[in-house]
């Protein structure tokens, strides 16, 4: 099945899938969310006309499961769907990051404030993705700027599941607007030294340092 085969049916397809996802009595069906992920992946940039509908539904589902995470498979495919949608749309139109940020920042902030361990690596991954696609002329903006310093908190880096996505996010910050981050050079070096101290995070430490000096 090609994306061209999918294209005429995207709106009714996602409409039917989200009817199931929005039914709380059906206990967060991970098969249906996996179908959403695969459908988005197959549709590629053809999903652009229904982006607003899909991201709104995904954001609503995220807000619901954040209150009571109970199905890891469903949650995985939920974040994977968001990541696939961001990639498909923003690679074609970087200005679309504004739409995604406006819808995702609120639930993401709630997840980070509540320190929902199951979700934080996913949040960092999607934030990195959005920042990578964000038009350079837009700078970091207030929301990203306010978020940066808390990202250097040692407690976040001590949770090894956070490290790959966090390192990617910090690299995205540095590449996007290095001039705005010079005041944080010492804390960044502190993160580097901490990651370098442990074999499993050595690679992430050098990735981080490479982005800071190149």
N, C-alpha and C positions, 0 to 999 in steps of 0.2 A: 504494500500500500504506500503510495507516494503522498507528499504534502498536497499535491494537486487534487488527489482523490478526496482528501480530508476537507479541503477548503470550503466547499458549498455547505458543509454540515457542521461547521465549528460552533455556531451559536446554539442550535438545538442540542448538539452533543454535550456541550458544557452546561447548558441549562438543565438537561436531564441528570447529569452527574451531580450537580450541586443540589438538586432536590433531595438526593439521597444523603449527601454530606450534611445538609442543614437539618436533617431529621435526627434530633438528639436521641430518639429511642432506638436508633439503629447502631448505636455504640461505636461511632467513629470507624467506619468500615475502611480498613487499610487497602483492600483490593480496589475500591472505588477511587481512593486518593492516588493509588499507583496508576490507575487508568488515566487520571487527570495529568499526572506527570508525563506518562508516555505520549499522551495526545498532544500536550504542549511541545514536547520534544519533536514529534513528527511534524507538527504544523509549522514550526520555525517562525519566520517572520510573517507568515500568513495569519498569525494570531493577532497582529496589530489592530485590526478593526474591532476585536472583542476584548482588547486588553483591559479597558476600564471595568467591564463586567467581571472578568475573571479575577483581577487583582482585588477588587472589592469583596468578592466572595471568599477569596483566600484569606484576606485580612480579617474578615468576620470570623472565619473558622479558627484563625490563630488566636484571636481575642478570647474565644470560647475555651480552647484547649489549654491556654496559658493559666486559666483559673484552676485547672485540675488535670495535669498531664497524666494520662493513664494508658495510652497505647503508643509505645515507642515507634512501631512501624508506621502508623498513621502520621505521627508527628514528623518522622523522617521524610515521608513522601510529600507532606505539606510544605516543608521548607525546600525540598528539592523542586517542587512545582514553582515556588516563588523564584528560586534561583534560575530555573530554566526560562521562566517568563521574562525576568530581568535581562538575561542574556540575549534572548531572541529579539526583544523590542529595542533595548538600548544600544545593541551593536549596530542596529540600523538607524536609530535616531537617539543620539546621546542626550538630547534635551528632554527626553521622556523620563530621565532620572528624577526630575522635579516631581512628576506625578507619583512615582513610586515612593519617593522620600516623604511626601505629604501624607501618604496612607500608612507607611510602615514605621515611621519614626515613633509614633505614639505607642503602639504595642511593643515595639522593640525596647523603648525606654522603660516600660512597665516590667518587661522580662528582666532587664538588667538591674533595675532597682530591687526587684523581688529575688534576684540571684537564683533564677530557675536553672539549675545546673544542666538539666537535659537540653535546654534550649540555647544557652549562651554561645556555644561554639557555632551553632547555625546562624545566630544573629550576627556574630562577628564576620562570618563568611559572606553573608549577603551584604552587610555594610561595606566590606572591602570591595565586593563586586560593583556596588553602586558608585563608590568613590572612584574606582578605576574608569568607569564609563562617564562620570561627571565631566562636562566640558571644562577644559582648563581655565578658560576665561571667567568661569563662574567662581573660581577660588574655592575655599573650603565652606564658606557660609557659617552662620552663627551656630547652627545645630552641631555640625561636625567639630567646630572649634571648641565648643563647650564640652564635647564628649572626649576630646583627646587626652587631657590630663588624667581623668579617672582611668583611662585605659592603661596607664603606666603603673597603676596600683599593684604592688607585689602580690597581693592575695589572688588577683586574677591569673597571674602567670604561674602560681604554684599549683593550679589545677591543670594537669598536663593535657587534658582534653581540649583546653582552650588554646594551647600554644600555637598550633599550626595556623588556625584562623586569625588569631590575634596578631601573629607575626605578619601575615599577609595584609591585615588591615593597617598596621603601622607602616608597612612598606608603601601601601597605597597613599597614605597621608604624605609621606616624605616625597614621593614621586609627583604628587599632585601640586603641592605647595611648600617646598622646602624652606622658603624665606619666612613663612609664618611659624615655623617650628624650631628655629635656631635657639630660642630660649629654653627649649626642652632637651637640649643635646645631652646634658649630664644625666637626667633620668633615663634617656634612651640608652646611653652607655651602661647604665646600671642594669637595665633589662638584658642587654647583650652579655654582660659578665655573668649574670645569673643563669641565663640559658646555656652559656658555655661551660658552666660547672657540672652539667649533667649530660651524660652520653646521649640519651634519647632526644635532647633538644639542641645538640650541637649544630646540626644542619640549619635549624631555624635561626640560631644566633648569627651564623655567617650570612644567611640571606638578609637578615636585618641590617647587619653592618655594611654589606655590599650596597644596599640601597641608600645608606646614609653617606657613603663616601664617593659613590660614582656620579 
